Amino acid sequence: MTVNARAAIVGTGSRAELFTEGLARREHVEIAALCDPNPVRMAHHNRLLAAAGRPQAATYTPDGFAELLRAERVDTVVVATVDALHDAYIVPALRAGCRVVTEKPMTTDAQRCNRILDAVAEADGDLSVAFNYRFNPVHELVRRELRRGAIGDVLSVHFEWLLDVRHGADYFRRWHRERDNSGGLMVHKAGHHFDLVHWWLGARPERVFGLGRLGFYGRENGERTGYRRGYDRAHGSSAAADDPFALHLEDNEGLRALYLDAEKEDGYHRDRNVFGDGITIEDDMAVLVRYNTGASMSYHLTAYSPWEGYRVMFNGTGGRLELEVEESLWQRPRAKLTSAKGAVHGDTALENAGGARVLVRPLWQPPREVEIPEFDHAGHGGGDARMLRALFDGEMGEDGSAPTATAVDGALALATGLAANTAFAHGEPVDIDDVVRMK
């Protein structure tokens, strides 16, 4: 076996399993180190390595990250920790000459974003943002249709994103519910979609306006609707036993190992009441974006829908293109989860998941449905596996390039979300140039 990359993974929660398991299958990559404040979670990831027949990784706490970079001779750093902490690892890794792959969002505010962009410029660094939606074959198909002029010049886009009351609720159980950690769903979740539209259109956002509110989750809303049950966290609470919004960590081996068994180390609760106190993010958001091409986008995110998926409509000078994706239609309130990644975070299809449809409606002609080739839908519509191949195996697309996202792409997606958050707060449109210093 020839190893030509030594990697460190920072943050060992459930999303990091994608990288631990994915890199463990690659003989040319060795995971040399793990970094996390919680030794129980790092031990879980080392068990994943052992199960794959790979050597154990050295373990470090965050205050030992500089020593990790010196001692472990890593050339690749994967950052999958709490969003607001990304820059604390990205910047020193770049300055140490490492290639960095960071989970989206790249970070959570303008100051941190500018710090990262400065480090990329100073170190001539290689930073990729893990926007796996770019690698979904359906999304690539849409991009090809638009690029070949199937509907002429795109004038407007409408993007409706629906998170169901299982996946959507999950953002209100954990650290994402606090804006200081995640930047809210405009940054943590919608950044996926903002990047996707930038990539589809080949355009940059210029001006953003939006309205957002917490209208469904939280104590006040739960008491108004009658959904609230009287508990702080689900584990050990009789009040949560039959609550369809509760997450029962003990039911799932992966979640139990990563979180319930690890609580004694850091006190982090993964199963908080979605109708509790302390939620500082929105669950219903409407956004308008203008791009440098003159196109506009209306975007709506609903985090409490009975089904999950998205609809995107492009209106052009030559017609209209429609994309509809159904990811889940309905769920039993306490359907058994099979992995820590699982449907609780929207990563696997449920028993009644739908499919995707792409329809082109040219002017003066009958509509035509675009054939979608068969592919593996697991892991965000096949995007996760294809992203790993592009990032770590050098796999290229049909046009000889890979749709990996750069630091600039990460900054544009972030700036769109931050501008929306600012508009929510102040009720006025925001210019992207006033948010982030683009290089």
C-alpha positions in Angstrom: 0.0 0.0 0.0 1.4 3.4 -1.0 0.2 6.3 1.2 0.6 9.7 -0.4 -1.6 11.8 1.8 -1.7 12.1 5.6 -4.9 13.6 6.9 -6.3 15.0 10.1 -10.0 15.3 10.9 -11.1 18.1 13.2 -14.5 17.6 14.8 -15.7 14.0 15.2 -19.5 14.4 15.3 -21.9 12.5 12.9 -21.1 14.5 9.8 -17.4 13.7 10.2 -18.2 10.0 9.8 -18.5 10.7 6.0 -14.8 11.6 5.9 -13.6 9.0 8.4 -15.4 6.2 6.6 -14.7 7.5 3.2 -11.0 8.1 3.7 -10.6 4.8 5.5 -11.6 3.1 2.2 -8.8 4.9 0.3 -5.5 3.1 0.6 -3.6 6.2 -0.6 -4.8 8.2 2.4 -4.0 7.6 6.0 -6.0 9.4 8.8 -3.1 10.3 11.0 -4.9 12.4 13.6 -8.3 13.3 15.1 -9.0 16.5 17.0 -12.0 17.1 19.2 -12.7 18.2 22.8 -14.5 14.9 23.4 -12.3 11.7 23.8 -15.4 9.4 23.6 -16.3 10.7 20.1 -12.7 10.4 18.9 -12.7 6.8 20.2 -15.8 6.1 18.2 -14.0 7.3 15.0 -11.0 5.2 15.9 -13.3 2.2 16.1 -14.5 3.0 12.6 -10.9 3.0 11.4 -10.3 -0.3 13.1 -13.4 -1.8 11.5 -11.9 -0.8 8.1 -8.6 -2.4 9.0 -6.7 0.9 9.2 -4.3 2.1 11.8 -5.5 4.1 14.8 -5.2 7.9 14.6 -3.5 10.0 17.2 -5.9 12.0 19.2 -5.6 15.7 20.2 -7.8 18.2 22.0 -8.3 21.6 20.3 -5.6 23.3 22.4 -3.1 20.8 20.9 -3.9 21.5 17.2 -0.7 23.4 16.6 1.2 20.4 18.0 -0.8 18.1 15.8 0.3 20.1 12.7 3.9 19.9 13.8 4.1 16.3 15.0 1.8 14.4 12.7 3.2 15.6 9.3 -0.3 16.0 7.9 -0.7 17.5 4.5 -4.5 17.5 4.5 -6.9 18.8 7.2 -10.6 18.2 7.1 -12.6 20.6 9.3 -16.0 19.3 10.4 -16.4 20.9 13.8 -19.0 23.5 15.0 -19.4 26.1 12.2 -18.3 29.1 14.2 -15.0 27.3 15.0 -14.0 26.5 11.4 -11.6 29.5 11.0 -9.7 28.5 14.2 -8.5 25.4 12.3 -8.6 26.5 8.6 -6.3 29.5 9.1 -3.4 27.8 11.0 -3.6 24.7 8.7 -3.3 26.9 5.6 -0.4 28.8 7.1 1.3 25.4 7.8 1.1 24.6 4.1 -1.8 22.1 4.4 -4.5 21.5 1.9 -7.9 22.1 3.7 -11.3 20.7 3.1 -14.0 22.3 5.3 -17.6 21.3 5.8 -20.1 24.0 4.7 -20.6 26.7 5.7 -17.0 27.9 5.5 -17.7 30.0 8.6 -20.4 32.0 10.2 -19.7 35.7 10.1 -17.9 38.3 8.0 -14.9 38.8 10.3 -14.1 35.1 10.3 -14.7 34.9 6.5 -12.3 37.8 5.8 -9.7 36.1 8.1 -9.9 32.9 6.0 -9.7 34.8 2.7 -6.6 36.6 4.0 -5.0 33.3 4.9 -5.8 31.8 1.5 -4.2 34.8 -0.2 -1.2 35.0 2.1 -0.4 31.3 2.0 -1.5 30.7 -1.7 -3.5 28.0 0.0 -5.7 25.3 -1.2 -9.1 25.5 0.5 -12.2 23.5 -0.7 -15.7 23.9 0.8 -17.7 20.6 0.9 -20.8 21.8 -1.0 -21.9 18.2 -1.9 -25.0 19.5 -3.8 -22.8 20.4 -6.7 -22.0 16.7 -7.1 -25.6 15.4 -7.2 -26.1 14.1 -10.8 -29.5 15.7 -11.1 -28.0 19.1 -10.2 -25.3 18.6 -12.8 -27.9 17.7 -15.4 -29.8 20.9 -14.7 -26.5 22.9 -15.1 -25.8 21.3 -18.4 -29.4 22.1 -19.7 -29.0 25.7 -18.6 -25.5 26.0 -20.0 -26.5 24.7 -23.4 -29.3 27.3 -23.6 -32.3 25.1 -23.2 -34.4 28.1 -21.9 -32.2 31.0 -23.3 -30.9 33.6 -20.8 -32.1 33.0 -17.3 -34.1 36.0 -16.0 -35.4 34.7 -12.7 -35.3 31.7 -10.3 -37.7 30.6 -7.7 -36.3 28.1 -5.1 -38.6 26.5 -2.5 -36.9 24.4 0.1 -39.0 22.3 2.5 -37.5 20.6 5.6 -39.8 18.2 7.3 -40.7 17.9 10.9 -38.0 15.2 11.4 -35.0 16.7 9.6 -36.1 20.3 10.0 -36.8 19.8 13.7 -33.3 18.4 14.2 -31.7 21.8 13.7 -33.7 23.0 16.7 -32.5 20.1 19.0 -28.8 20.8 18.8 -26.1 23.5 18.7 -27.5 24.8 15.4 -30.4 26.4 17.2 -28.0 29.1 18.5 -27.1 31.7 15.9 -23.7 32.3 17.5 -22.8 28.7 16.6 -24.3 28.2 13.2 -25.2 31.5 11.7 -28.8 30.3 11.5 -30.4 28.3 8.7 -29.6 31.0 6.1 -25.9 30.2 6.7 -25.8 26.6 7.8 -28.4 25.2 5.4 -29.4 27.7 2.7 -25.8 28.3 2.0 -26.0 24.9 0.1 -28.7 26.3 -2.1 -27.2 29.8 -2.6 -24.0 28.1 -3.8 -25.9 25.8 -6.0 -27.7 28.8 -7.7 -24.4 30.7 -8.1 -22.9 27.6 -9.7 -26.0 26.9 -11.9 -26.1 30.5 -13.2 -22.4 31.3 -13.3 -23.3 34.5 -11.5 -22.4 36.4 -8.3 -25.0 37.8 -5.9 -25.1 41.6 -5.6 -28.0 42.6 -3.4 -30.2 40.7 -0.9 -33.5 41.4 0.9 -35.5 39.1 3.1 -38.0 38.5 5.9 -37.6 35.8 8.5 -39.1 34.7 11.8 -39.3 31.9 14.4 -42.9 31.0 13.9 -43.2 27.2 14.7 -40.4 26.1 17.1 -39.5 27.6 20.4 -41.4 27.7 23.7 -43.9 30.5 22.9 -44.9 28.9 19.6 -45.1 25.4 21.1 -47.4 26.7 23.8 -49.6 28.5 21.3 -50.0 25.4 19.0 -50.2 22.9 21.9 -47.1 20.9 20.6 -44.9 21.7 23.6 -44.2 19.0 26.1 -42.7 19.8 29.5 -39.1 18.6 29.2 -35.7 20.1 28.5 -34.1 17.1 26.8 -35.7 13.8 25.7 -33.5 11.2 27.3 -34.9 10.1 30.7 -38.1 12.2 30.3 -41.5 10.5 30.5 -43.0 13.7 28.9 -40.9 13.0 25.8 -41.9 9.3 25.5 -44.7 9.8 23.0 -43.6 13.2 21.7 -43.3 12.9 17.8 -40.8 15.8 17.9 -38.4 14.1 20.4 -35.2 12.4 19.4 -34.5 9.2 21.4 -30.7 8.7 21.4 -30.9 5.4 23.1 -32.8 3.9 20.1 -29.8 4.4 17.8 -26.5 2.8 18.2 -24.6 5.5 16.4 -26.2 8.4 18.1 -25.8 6.7 21.5 -22.1 6.2 20.9 -21.4 9.7 19.5 -23.6 11.7 21.9 -25.3 9.9 24.8 -22.2 8.0 25.9 -20.1 11.1 25.4 -22.2 13.5 27.5 -20.1 12.9 30.6 -17.1 14.5 28.9 -18.6 17.8 27.8 -22.2 17.9 28.9 -23.5 18.4 25.3 -27.1 17.3 24.9 -28.1 16.3 21.3 -31.8 15.8 22.1 -33.1 19.1 23.4 -36.8 20.1 23.2 -37.5 21.9 19.9 -40.2 23.8 21.8 -37.7 24.9 24.5 -36.0 28.2 25.4 -32.9 29.7 23.9 -33.6 29.3 20.2 -32.1 32.3 18.3 -32.6 31.2 14.7 -35.6 31.4 12.3 -37.7 28.6 10.9 -39.5 30.4 8.1 -37.5 32.6 5.7 -38.2 34.4 2.5 -35.3 36.0 0.5 -34.8 38.0 -2.7 -31.4 38.0 -4.4 -30.2 40.0 -7.4 -27.2 38.7 -9.4 -24.6 40.5 -11.5 -26.2 38.9 -14.7 -29.4 40.8 -14.0 -31.2 37.6 -12.9 -33.1 37.5 -9.6 -34.0 34.7 -7.2 -36.9 34.3 -4.8 -36.1 31.8 -2.1 -38.2 30.3 0.7 -37.1 27.9 3.4 -39.7 26.2 5.6 -38.3 24.1 8.4 -41.6 22.5 9.6 -43.1 20.8 6.5 -45.0 17.5 6.5 -42.7 16.4 3.6 -39.2 17.2 2.5 -37.7 18.2 -0.8 -37.4 21.2 -3.1 -38.7 22.8 -6.2 -36.7 25.1 -8.4 -38.1 27.0 -11.4 -35.9 28.9 -13.9 -37.6 31.4 -16.2 -35.7 32.3 -19.3 -35.9 34.1 -22.6 -36.6 30.8 -24.3 -38.9 29.1 -21.8 -38.9 27.5 -18.3 -37.0 24.7 -16.6 -38.6 23.0 -13.6 -36.8 20.8 -11.1 -38.8 18.9 -8.4 -37.2 16.6 -5.8 -39.1 14.7 -3.2 -36.8 13.4 -0.4 -39.4 12.2 2.0 -43.2 12.2 1.8 -44.2 11.2 5.4 -42.7 9.5 8.4 -44.0 7.6 11.3 -43.4 9.7 14.4 -40.9 7.3 15.9 -39.6 5.4 12.9 -36.4 3.4 13.8 -33.2 5.1 12.8 -30.4 2.9 11.4 -27.3 5.1 11.6 -26.0 8.2 13.3 -26.1 10.0 9.9 -29.6 8.6 9.1 -32.8 10.2 8.2 -32.8 12.3 11.3 -30.3 14.5 9.4 -31.8 13.9 6.0 -29.0 11.7 4.7 -30.9 8.5 3.9 -34.1 7.9 2.0 -37.1 6.9 4.0 -39.5 4.2 3.1 -41.8 6.6 1.1 -39.1 8.8 -0.4 -40.0 10.1 -3.9 -37.7 11.0 -6.8 -36.6 13.8 -9.0 -38.1 15.2 -12.2 -36.6 17.8 -14.6 -39.0 19.3 -17.1 -38.1 21.8 -19.9 -41.0 24.0 -21.2 -39.8 25.8 -24.3 -41.7 28.7 -25.8 -44.1 27.7 -28.5 -43.2 24.0 -28.1 -44.5 21.1 -26.1 -42.7 20.4 -22.8 -40.1 17.7 -22.6 -39.0 15.7 -19.6 -35.2 15.3 -19.3 -34.1 11.7 -18.8 -32.4 11.2 -15.5 -29.8 8.4 -15.6 -29.9 5.8 -12.9 -27.5 6.4 -10.0 -27.0 5.7 -6.3 -29.2 8.1 -4.4 -27.6 7.4 -1.0 -25.7 10.2 0.8 -27.4 13.4 -0.4 -28.5 12.1 -3.8 -25.2 10.5 -4.6 -23.4 13.8 -4.0 -21.3 12.7 -1.0 -19.5 9.7 -2.7 -18.9 11.7 -5.9 -17.6 14.7 -3.8 -15.1 12.5 -2.0 -13.9 11.1 -5.3 -13.3 14.6 -6.7 -11.6 15.8 -3.5 -9.4 12.9 -2.7 -9.1 10.8 -5.9 -8.8 13.6 -8.4 -11.9 12.4 -10.3 -13.0 14.8 -13.0 -16.4 15.4 -14.6 -17.5 14.8 -18.2 -16.1 18.3 -19.2 -12.6 17.5 -17.7 -13.2 19.6 -14.5 -14.5 18.9 -11.0 -17.2 21.0 -9.5 -15.4 21.6 -6.3 -16.1 24.8 -4.4 -13.3 27.3 -3.6 -12.9 29.7 -0.8 -14.5 32.4 -3.0 -17.5 30.2 -3.6 -17.7 29.6 0.2 -17.6 33.3 0.8 -20.3 34.2 -1.8 -22.7 31.6 -0.3 -21.9 32.8 3.2 -22.3 36.5 2.3 -25.7 35.8 0.8 -26.9 34.2 4.0 -25.4 36.9 6.2 -27.0 39.6 4.1 -30.4 37.8 4.5 -29.9 37.7 8.3 -29.1 41.4 8.3 -32.2 42.2 6.2 -34.3 40.1 8.6 -33.0 42.2 11.5 -33.2 45.7 9.9 -35.8 45.4 7.2 -33.6 46.9 4.5 -31.8 45.4 1.4 -28.1 44.7 1.8 -25.3 44.9 -0.7 -23.0 41.9 -0.8 -19.9 44.1 -1.0 -20.9 45.6 2.4 -20.8 42.1 3.9 -17.5 40.4 2.9 -14.3 41.7 1.3 -14.1 39.6 -1.8 -10.5 39.0 -3.1 
